[in-house]
Amino acid sequence: MRQATLLFLKDDSRILLAMKKRGFGEGRWNGVGGKPHEGETIEQAAKRECEEEIGVIPTSMRQVAVLNFYFPKEKQRQGFNQQVIVFMCSKWLGEPAETEEMAPKWFGLEEIPYEAMWSDDKYWLPKVINGEYVTADFYFDDSDGLLKYSVNS
């Protein structure tokens, strides 16, 4: 499985989500992230993707989850199966700004729009927001619906 990153900016009462404007996950709120370049660590990839996607440079982040995503055979052939390393960022340089790929928006921790996110997010994101470290497996159908999952913290 290929690795990818996901990073969330968070302060005491809010979390930054970004609306994906194109490509994989288009039309959903999520953190920022993507695949590492050759020779790049997963942490370097998370920082680079954050800067590219919302114009912010993370200065203090910690790994909070390892999520494995499994898709049906056709999507597997397209490289959809992936292990996502999730980071929570508490300090950064710059102000989040919209780019061609992402439109960032702050949400109160009690106002997270889970209905407009990937269906797995409601099972693990509240745990990492509350300070838990999570490992999880998620299995999706052809329409990106969640078939089964296991979440450990």
PyMOL CGO cylinders between C-alpha atoms (Angstrom):
from pymol import cmd
from pymol.cgo import CYLINDER

trace = [
    CYLINDER, 0.00, 0.00, 0.00, 1.20, 3.48, -0.75, 0.3, 1, 1, 1, 1, 1, 1,
    CYLINDER, 1.20, 3.48, -0.75, 1.56, 5.95, 2.08, 0.3, 1, 1, 1, 1, 1, 1,
    CYLINDER, 1.56, 5.95, 2.08, -0.07, 9.35, 2.25, 0.3, 1, 1, 1, 1, 1, 1,
    CYLINDER, -0.07, 9.35, 2.25, -0.39, 12.13, 4.79, 0.3, 1, 1, 1, 1, 1, 1,
    CYLINDER, -0.39, 12.13, 4.79, -3.26, 14.00, 6.36, 0.3, 1, 1, 1, 1, 1, 1,
    CYLINDER, -3.26, 14.00, 6.36, -2.76, 17.07, 8.55, 0.3, 1, 1, 1, 1, 1, 1,
    CYLINDER, -2.76, 17.07, 8.55, -5.19, 19.14, 10.59, 0.3, 1, 1, 1, 1, 1, 1,
    CYLINDER, -5.19, 19.14, 10.59, -4.54, 22.58, 12.06, 0.3, 1, 1, 1, 1, 1, 1,
    CYLINDER, -4.54, 22.58, 12.06, -6.15, 22.82, 15.51, 0.3, 1, 1, 1, 1, 1, 1,
    CYLINDER, -6.15, 22.82, 15.51, -6.26, 25.39, 18.27, 0.3, 1, 1, 1, 1, 1, 1,
    CYLINDER, -6.26, 25.39, 18.27, -8.07, 25.20, 21.63, 0.3, 1, 1, 1, 1, 1, 1,
    CYLINDER, -8.07, 25.20, 21.63, -11.59, 25.45, 20.22, 0.3, 1, 1, 1, 1, 1, 1,
    CYLINDER, -11.59, 25.45, 20.22, -11.38, 25.02, 16.44, 0.3, 1, 1, 1, 1, 1, 1,
    CYLINDER, -11.38, 25.02, 16.44, -10.13, 22.72, 13.71, 0.3, 1, 1, 1, 1, 1, 1,
    CYLINDER, -10.13, 22.72, 13.71, -9.30, 23.72, 10.15, 0.3, 1, 1, 1, 1, 1, 1,
    CYLINDER, -9.30, 23.72, 10.15, -10.87, 21.62, 7.41, 0.3, 1, 1, 1, 1, 1, 1,
    CYLINDER, -10.87, 21.62, 7.41, -10.44, 22.16, 3.71, 0.3, 1, 1, 1, 1, 1, 1,
    CYLINDER, -10.44, 22.16, 3.71, -12.95, 21.52, 0.92, 0.3, 1, 1, 1, 1, 1, 1,
    CYLINDER, -12.95, 21.52, 0.92, -11.28, 19.41, -1.76, 0.3, 1, 1, 1, 1, 1, 1,
    CYLINDER, -11.28, 19.41, -1.76, -11.91, 21.16, -5.07, 0.3, 1, 1, 1, 1, 1, 1,
    CYLINDER, -11.91, 21.16, -5.07, -10.52, 18.54, -7.48, 0.3, 1, 1, 1, 1, 1, 1,
    CYLINDER, -10.52, 18.54, -7.48, -9.21, 14.98, -7.70, 0.3, 1, 1, 1, 1, 1, 1,
    CYLINDER, -9.21, 14.98, -7.70, -9.48, 12.23, -5.10, 0.3, 1, 1, 1, 1, 1, 1,
    CYLINDER, -9.48, 12.23, -5.10, -12.01, 13.23, -2.41, 0.3, 1, 1, 1, 1, 1, 1,
    CYLINDER, -12.01, 13.23, -2.41, -13.42, 16.16, -4.41, 0.3, 1, 1, 1, 1, 1, 1,
    CYLINDER, -13.42, 16.16, -4.41, -16.41, 17.81, -2.74, 0.3, 1, 1, 1, 1, 1, 1,
    CYLINDER, -16.41, 17.81, -2.74, -15.54, 16.60, 0.76, 0.3, 1, 1, 1, 1, 1, 1,
    CYLINDER, -15.54, 16.60, 0.76, -14.19, 18.42, 3.83, 0.3, 1, 1, 1, 1, 1, 1,
    CYLINDER, -14.19, 18.42, 3.83, -10.91, 16.95, 5.03, 0.3, 1, 1, 1, 1, 1, 1,
    CYLINDER, -10.91, 16.95, 5.03, -7.49, 17.81, 6.37, 0.3, 1, 1, 1, 1, 1, 1,
    CYLINDER, -7.49, 17.81, 6.37, -4.71, 18.68, 3.94, 0.3, 1, 1, 1, 1, 1, 1,
    CYLINDER, -4.71, 18.68, 3.94, -2.20, 16.16, 2.67, 0.3, 1, 1, 1, 1, 1, 1,
    CYLINDER, -2.20, 16.16, 2.67, -1.06, 13.85, -0.05, 0.3, 1, 1, 1, 1, 1, 1,
    CYLINDER, -1.06, 13.85, -0.05, 1.64, 11.46, -1.18, 0.3, 1, 1, 1, 1, 1, 1,
    CYLINDER, 1.64, 11.46, -1.18, 5.34, 11.86, -0.39, 0.3, 1, 1, 1, 1, 1, 1,
    CYLINDER, 5.34, 11.86, -0.39, 7.78, 12.58, -3.19, 0.3, 1, 1, 1, 1, 1, 1,
    CYLINDER, 7.78, 12.58, -3.19, 10.65, 10.17, -3.74, 0.3, 1, 1, 1, 1, 1, 1,
    CYLINDER, 10.65, 10.17, -3.74, 13.24, 10.60, -0.97, 0.3, 1, 1, 1, 1, 1, 1,
    CYLINDER, 13.24, 10.60, -0.97, 10.86, 12.62, 1.21, 0.3, 1, 1, 1, 1, 1, 1,
    CYLINDER, 10.86, 12.62, 1.21, 9.86, 11.49, 4.73, 0.3, 1, 1, 1, 1, 1, 1,
    CYLINDER, 9.86, 11.49, 4.73, 6.20, 11.32, 5.63, 0.3, 1, 1, 1, 1, 1, 1,
    CYLINDER, 6.20, 11.32, 5.63, 6.65, 14.33, 7.96, 0.3, 1, 1, 1, 1, 1, 1,
    CYLINDER, 6.65, 14.33, 7.96, 8.29, 16.35, 5.17, 0.3, 1, 1, 1, 1, 1, 1,
    CYLINDER, 8.29, 16.35, 5.17, 5.43, 15.42, 2.86, 0.3, 1, 1, 1, 1, 1, 1,
    CYLINDER, 5.43, 15.42, 2.86, 2.84, 16.58, 5.40, 0.3, 1, 1, 1, 1, 1, 1,
    CYLINDER, 2.84, 16.58, 5.40, 4.56, 19.95, 5.77, 0.3, 1, 1, 1, 1, 1, 1,
    CYLINDER, 4.56, 19.95, 5.77, 5.01, 20.42, 2.02, 0.3, 1, 1, 1, 1, 1, 1,
    CYLINDER, 5.01, 20.42, 2.02, 1.42, 19.48, 1.22, 0.3, 1, 1, 1, 1, 1, 1,
    CYLINDER, 1.42, 19.48, 1.22, 0.12, 21.87, 3.89, 0.3, 1, 1, 1, 1, 1, 1,
    CYLINDER, 0.12, 21.87, 3.89, 2.11, 24.73, 2.41, 0.3, 1, 1, 1, 1, 1, 1,
    CYLINDER, 2.11, 24.73, 2.41, 1.07, 23.88, -1.16, 0.3, 1, 1, 1, 1, 1, 1,
    CYLINDER, 1.07, 23.88, -1.16, -2.61, 23.34, -0.39, 0.3, 1, 1, 1, 1, 1, 1,
    CYLINDER, -2.61, 23.34, -0.39, -3.40, 26.18, 2.06, 0.3, 1, 1, 1, 1, 1, 1,
    CYLINDER, -3.40, 26.18, 2.06, -0.25, 28.34, 2.24, 0.3, 1, 1, 1, 1, 1, 1,
    CYLINDER, -0.25, 28.34, 2.24, 0.61, 27.47, 5.85, 0.3, 1, 1, 1, 1, 1, 1,
    CYLINDER, 0.61, 27.47, 5.85, 3.94, 26.15, 7.20, 0.3, 1, 1, 1, 1, 1, 1,
    CYLINDER, 3.94, 26.15, 7.20, 3.50, 23.75, 10.16, 0.3, 1, 1, 1, 1, 1, 1,
    CYLINDER, 3.50, 23.75, 10.16, 6.01, 24.38, 12.97, 0.3, 1, 1, 1, 1, 1, 1,
    CYLINDER, 6.01, 24.38, 12.97, 4.67, 22.04, 15.68, 0.3, 1, 1, 1, 1, 1, 1,
    CYLINDER, 4.67, 22.04, 15.68, 2.91, 18.84, 14.70, 0.3, 1, 1, 1, 1, 1, 1,
    CYLINDER, 2.91, 18.84, 14.70, 2.54, 15.35, 16.10, 0.3, 1, 1, 1, 1, 1, 1,
    CYLINDER, 2.54, 15.35, 16.10, 1.48, 12.05, 14.62, 0.3, 1, 1, 1, 1, 1, 1,
    CYLINDER, 1.48, 12.05, 14.62, -1.97, 11.06, 15.93, 0.3, 1, 1, 1, 1, 1, 1,
    CYLINDER, -1.97, 11.06, 15.93, -3.10, 8.13, 13.77, 0.3, 1, 1, 1, 1, 1, 1,
    CYLINDER, -3.10, 8.13, 13.77, -2.30, 5.47, 11.20, 0.3, 1, 1, 1, 1, 1, 1,
    CYLINDER, -2.30, 5.47, 11.20, -5.31, 4.69, 9.01, 0.3, 1, 1, 1, 1, 1, 1,
    CYLINDER, -5.31, 4.69, 9.01, -5.44, 1.89, 6.42, 0.3, 1, 1, 1, 1, 1, 1,
    CYLINDER, -5.44, 1.89, 6.42, -7.96, 2.30, 3.61, 0.3, 1, 1, 1, 1, 1, 1,
    CYLINDER, -7.96, 2.30, 3.61, -9.06, -0.58, 1.39, 0.3, 1, 1, 1, 1, 1, 1,
    CYLINDER, -9.06, -0.58, 1.39, -11.13, -0.31, -1.78, 0.3, 1, 1, 1, 1, 1, 1,
    CYLINDER, -11.13, -0.31, -1.78, -12.64, -2.79, -4.30, 0.3, 1, 1, 1, 1, 1, 1,
    CYLINDER, -12.64, -2.79, -4.30, -10.44, -4.32, -7.01, 0.3, 1, 1, 1, 1, 1, 1,
    CYLINDER, -10.44, -4.32, -7.01, -10.93, -1.68, -9.72, 0.3, 1, 1, 1, 1, 1, 1,
    CYLINDER, -10.93, -1.68, -9.72, -10.01, 1.14, -7.34, 0.3, 1, 1, 1, 1, 1, 1,
    CYLINDER, -10.01, 1.14, -7.34, -7.14, -0.96, -5.97, 0.3, 1, 1, 1, 1, 1, 1,
    CYLINDER, -7.14, -0.96, -5.97, -5.71, -1.10, -9.50, 0.3, 1, 1, 1, 1, 1, 1,
    CYLINDER, -5.71, -1.10, -9.50, -5.90, 2.70, -9.61, 0.3, 1, 1, 1, 1, 1, 1,
    CYLINDER, -5.90, 2.70, -9.61, -3.88, 2.92, -6.38, 0.3, 1, 1, 1, 1, 1, 1,
    CYLINDER, -3.88, 2.92, -6.38, -6.70, 3.87, -4.01, 0.3, 1, 1, 1, 1, 1, 1,
    CYLINDER, -6.70, 3.87, -4.01, -5.59, 1.53, -1.22, 0.3, 1, 1, 1, 1, 1, 1,
    CYLINDER, -5.59, 1.53, -1.22, -3.38, 3.53, 1.09, 0.3, 1, 1, 1, 1, 1, 1,
    CYLINDER, -3.38, 3.53, 1.09, -1.98, 3.91, 4.56, 0.3, 1, 1, 1, 1, 1, 1,
    CYLINDER, -1.98, 3.91, 4.56, -2.56, 7.44, 5.79, 0.3, 1, 1, 1, 1, 1, 1,
    CYLINDER, -2.56, 7.44, 5.79, -0.36, 8.91, 8.52, 0.3, 1, 1, 1, 1, 1, 1,
    CYLINDER, -0.36, 8.91, 8.52, -2.35, 11.62, 10.33, 0.3, 1, 1, 1, 1, 1, 1,
    CYLINDER, -2.35, 11.62, 10.33, -0.84, 14.65, 12.05, 0.3, 1, 1, 1, 1, 1, 1,
    CYLINDER, -0.84, 14.65, 12.05, -2.34, 17.29, 14.32, 0.3, 1, 1, 1, 1, 1, 1,
    CYLINDER, -2.34, 17.29, 14.32, -0.65, 20.69, 14.06, 0.3, 1, 1, 1, 1, 1, 1,
    CYLINDER, -0.65, 20.69, 14.06, -0.86, 23.20, 16.93, 0.3, 1, 1, 1, 1, 1, 1,
    CYLINDER, -0.86, 23.20, 16.93, 1.53, 25.90, 15.64, 0.3, 1, 1, 1, 1, 1, 1,
    CYLINDER, 1.53, 25.90, 15.64, 2.13, 27.23, 12.15, 0.3, 1, 1, 1, 1, 1, 1,
    CYLINDER, 2.13, 27.23, 12.15, 3.32, 30.20, 10.15, 0.3, 1, 1, 1, 1, 1, 1,
    CYLINDER, 3.32, 30.20, 10.15, 0.95, 32.07, 7.87, 0.3, 1, 1, 1, 1, 1, 1,
    CYLINDER, 0.95, 32.07, 7.87, -2.80, 32.26, 7.46, 0.3, 1, 1, 1, 1, 1, 1,
    CYLINDER, -2.80, 32.26, 7.46, -4.78, 29.54, 5.68, 0.3, 1, 1, 1, 1, 1, 1,
    CYLINDER, -4.78, 29.54, 5.68, -5.70, 30.63, 2.15, 0.3, 1, 1, 1, 1, 1, 1,
    CYLINDER, -5.70, 30.63, 2.15, -7.67, 29.07, -0.69, 0.3, 1, 1, 1, 1, 1, 1,
    CYLINDER, -7.67, 29.07, -0.69, -5.74, 27.50, -3.57, 0.3, 1, 1, 1, 1, 1, 1,
    CYLINDER, -5.74, 27.50, -3.57, -6.73, 25.74, -6.78, 0.3, 1, 1, 1, 1, 1, 1,
    CYLINDER, -6.73, 25.74, -6.78, -7.00, 22.48, -4.83, 0.3, 1, 1, 1, 1, 1, 1,
    CYLINDER, -7.00, 22.48, -4.83, -8.40, 23.37, -1.40, 0.3, 1, 1, 1, 1, 1, 1,
    CYLINDER, -8.40, 23.37, -1.40, -10.73, 25.90, 0.25, 0.3, 1, 1, 1, 1, 1, 1,
    CYLINDER, -10.73, 25.90, 0.25, -9.94, 26.04, 4.01, 0.3, 1, 1, 1, 1, 1, 1,
    CYLINDER, -9.94, 26.04, 4.01, -12.47, 26.92, 6.73, 0.3, 1, 1, 1, 1, 1, 1,
    CYLINDER, -12.47, 26.92, 6.73, -12.36, 26.90, 10.53, 0.3, 1, 1, 1, 1, 1, 1,
    CYLINDER, -12.36, 26.90, 10.53, -14.98, 24.85, 12.40, 0.3, 1, 1, 1, 1, 1, 1,
    CYLINDER, -14.98, 24.85, 12.40, -15.76, 24.76, 16.10, 0.3, 1, 1, 1, 1, 1, 1,
    CYLINDER, -15.76, 24.76, 16.10, -14.92, 21.36, 17.58, 0.3, 1, 1, 1, 1, 1, 1,
    CYLINDER, -14.92, 21.36, 17.58, -18.65, 20.74, 18.14, 0.3, 1, 1, 1, 1, 1, 1,
    CYLINDER, -18.65, 20.74, 18.14, -19.55, 21.83, 14.57, 0.3, 1, 1, 1, 1, 1, 1,
    CYLINDER, -19.55, 21.83, 14.57, -17.49, 19.45, 12.44, 0.3, 1, 1, 1, 1, 1, 1,
    CYLINDER, -17.49, 19.45, 12.44, -19.53, 18.61, 9.29, 0.3, 1, 1, 1, 1, 1, 1,
    CYLINDER, -19.53, 18.61, 9.29, -19.10, 14.82, 9.38, 0.3, 1, 1, 1, 1, 1, 1,
    CYLINDER, -19.10, 14.82, 9.38, -21.98, 14.40, 6.91, 0.3, 1, 1, 1, 1, 1, 1,
    CYLINDER, -21.98, 14.40, 6.91, -19.88, 16.23, 4.26, 0.3, 1, 1, 1, 1, 1, 1,
    CYLINDER, -19.88, 16.23, 4.26, -16.66, 14.28, 4.97, 0.3, 1, 1, 1, 1, 1, 1,
    CYLINDER, -16.66, 14.28, 4.97, -15.46, 10.75, 4.24, 0.3, 1, 1, 1, 1, 1, 1,
    CYLINDER, -15.46, 10.75, 4.24, -17.78, 8.32, 6.07, 0.3, 1, 1, 1, 1, 1, 1,
    CYLINDER, -17.78, 8.32, 6.07, -14.90, 6.96, 8.20, 0.3, 1, 1, 1, 1, 1, 1,
    CYLINDER, -14.90, 6.96, 8.20, -13.99, 10.33, 9.74, 0.3, 1, 1, 1, 1, 1, 1,
    CYLINDER, -13.99, 10.33, 9.74, -16.70, 10.25, 12.41, 0.3, 1, 1, 1, 1, 1, 1,
    CYLINDER, -16.70, 10.25, 12.41, -15.20, 7.05, 13.83, 0.3, 1, 1, 1, 1, 1, 1,
    CYLINDER, -15.20, 7.05, 13.83, -11.64, 8.24, 14.38, 0.3, 1, 1, 1, 1, 1, 1,
    CYLINDER, -11.64, 8.24, 14.38, -11.39, 12.05, 14.19, 0.3, 1, 1, 1, 1, 1, 1,
    CYLINDER, -11.39, 12.05, 14.19, -13.21, 12.71, 17.51, 0.3, 1, 1, 1, 1, 1, 1,
    CYLINDER, -13.21, 12.71, 17.51, -10.74, 10.37, 19.22, 0.3, 1, 1, 1, 1, 1, 1,
    CYLINDER, -10.74, 10.37, 19.22, -7.63, 12.18, 17.93, 0.3, 1, 1, 1, 1, 1, 1,
    CYLINDER, -7.63, 12.18, 17.93, -9.19, 15.55, 18.73, 0.3, 1, 1, 1, 1, 1, 1,
    CYLINDER, -9.19, 15.55, 18.73, -9.53, 14.27, 22.31, 0.3, 1, 1, 1, 1, 1, 1,
    CYLINDER, -9.53, 14.27, 22.31, -5.84, 13.35, 22.41, 0.3, 1, 1, 1, 1, 1, 1,
    CYLINDER, -5.84, 13.35, 22.41, -6.03, 9.62, 21.65, 0.3, 1, 1, 1, 1, 1, 1,
    CYLINDER, -6.03, 9.62, 21.65, -3.65, 7.86, 19.26, 0.3, 1, 1, 1, 1, 1, 1,
    CYLINDER, -3.65, 7.86, 19.26, -5.63, 5.79, 16.74, 0.3, 1, 1, 1, 1, 1, 1,
    CYLINDER, -5.63, 5.79, 16.74, -4.90, 2.89, 14.43, 0.3, 1, 1, 1, 1, 1, 1,
    CYLINDER, -4.90, 2.89, 14.43, -7.71, 1.81, 12.13, 0.3, 1, 1, 1, 1, 1, 1,
    CYLINDER, -7.71, 1.81, 12.13, -8.75, -0.18, 9.07, 0.3, 1, 1, 1, 1, 1, 1,
    CYLINDER, -8.75, -0.18, 9.07, -11.57, 0.95, 6.78, 0.3, 1, 1, 1, 1, 1, 1,
    CYLINDER, -11.57, 0.95, 6.78, -13.11, -1.01, 3.88, 0.3, 1, 1, 1, 1, 1, 1,
    CYLINDER, -13.11, -1.01, 3.88, -15.11, 0.80, 1.20, 0.3, 1, 1, 1, 1, 1, 1,
    CYLINDER, -15.11, 0.80, 1.20, -17.50, -0.26, -1.58, 0.3, 1, 1, 1, 1, 1, 1,
    CYLINDER, -17.50, -0.26, -1.58, -17.50, 0.96, -5.21, 0.3, 1, 1, 1, 1, 1, 1,
    CYLINDER, -17.50, 0.96, -5.21, -19.41, 4.12, -4.22, 0.3, 1, 1, 1, 1, 1, 1,
    CYLINDER, -19.41, 4.12, -4.22, -16.98, 4.97, -1.38, 0.3, 1, 1, 1, 1, 1, 1,
    CYLINDER, -16.98, 4.97, -1.38, -19.53, 3.77, 1.18, 0.3, 1, 1, 1, 1, 1, 1,
    CYLINDER, -19.53, 3.77, 1.18, -18.09, 2.24, 4.33, 0.3, 1, 1, 1, 1, 1, 1,
    CYLINDER, -18.09, 2.24, 4.33, -18.54, -1.56, 4.45, 0.3, 1, 1, 1, 1, 1, 1,
    CYLINDER, -18.54, -1.56, 4.45, -16.71, -2.37, 7.68, 0.3, 1, 1, 1, 1, 1, 1,
    CYLINDER, -16.71, -2.37, 7.68, -14.10, -0.91, 9.98, 0.3, 1, 1, 1, 1, 1, 1,
    CYLINDER, -14.10, -0.91, 9.98, -12.04, -1.42, 13.13, 0.3, 1, 1, 1, 1, 1, 1,
    CYLINDER, -12.04, -1.42, 13.13, -10.69, 1.46, 15.23, 0.3, 1, 1, 1, 1, 1, 1,
    CYLINDER, -10.69, 1.46, 15.23, -8.20, 1.00, 18.06, 0.3, 1, 1, 1, 1, 1, 1,
    CYLINDER, -8.20, 1.00, 18.06, -6.99, 3.66, 20.46, 0.3, 1, 1, 1, 1, 1, 1,
]
cmd.load_cgo(trace, "trace")
